[in-house]
């Protein structure tokens, strides 16, 4: 029997925090449930799934390469 009951939240580092938040809120109808300007991050939810979005902290982020990078491969709704 598993000791977990499902995903609590997923954290994503994004290039533009405001634009990404806008996509989830304005396009998909999600709600913003938390903000932290000092971090900076925002949390959004559709009522079932919660995403924490973090602003990348560099002007030249490394692009993801599914063949050579460890970590999240993709996220599907």
C-alpha positions in Angstrom: 0.0 0.0 0.0 1.5 3.4 -1.0 2.3 5.9 1.8 1.3 8.8 -0.4 -2.1 9.9 -1.8 -1.0 11.8 -5.0 0.8 14.9 -5.9 0.6 17.9 -3.6 2.2 20.4 -6.0 4.7 20.7 -8.8 7.3 23.5 -9.0 8.4 25.0 -12.3 11.1 27.5 -12.9 9.9 29.9 -15.7 11.4 32.6 -17.9 8.7 35.2 -17.2 6.8 34.8 -14.0 4.0 37.3 -14.9 3.4 36.0 -18.4 3.4 32.4 -17.2 1.0 33.2 -14.3 -1.2 35.1 -16.8 -1.4 32.0 -19.0 -2.7 29.9 -16.2 -5.0 32.6 -14.8 -6.3 34.3 -18.0 -6.3 31.5 -20.5 -7.0 28.4 -18.3 -9.0 30.1 -15.5 -6.8 29.1 -12.6 -6.5 31.1 -9.4 -3.4 32.6 -7.8 -3.2 31.4 -4.2 0.2 32.7 -3.1 2.8 35.3 -4.0 6.3 36.0 -2.7 8.0 38.9 -4.4 11.2 38.3 -2.4 11.7 34.8 -3.8 10.1 35.6 -6.5 7.3 33.0 -6.9 3.6 32.6 -7.4 1.4 29.6 -6.7 -1.6 28.8 -9.0 -4.3 26.2 -8.8 -7.2 24.8 -10.8 -8.8 23.5 -7.6 -7.2 20.1 -7.9 -3.6 20.7 -8.9 -1.3 23.3 -7.5 1.7 24.7 -9.3 4.5 26.8 -7.8 6.1 29.0 -10.4 9.5 30.4 -9.7 11.2 33.2 -11.7 14.5 32.1 -13.2 17.4 34.1 -11.6 19.5 34.7 -14.7 19.2 36.6 -18.0 20.7 33.6 -19.9 18.9 30.4 -18.7 20.1 27.1 -20.1 17.6 25.6 -22.4 16.3 22.1 -21.5 17.7 19.2 -23.5 15.7 16.0 -22.9 18.6 13.8 -24.0 21.3 15.3 -21.7 19.5 17.0 -18.7 18.2 15.4 -15.5 14.9 16.5 -14.1 11.4 17.2 -15.4 10.9 16.0 -18.9 7.5 17.5 -19.5 4.2 18.5 -17.8 0.8 17.7 -19.3 -2.6 19.0 -18.4 
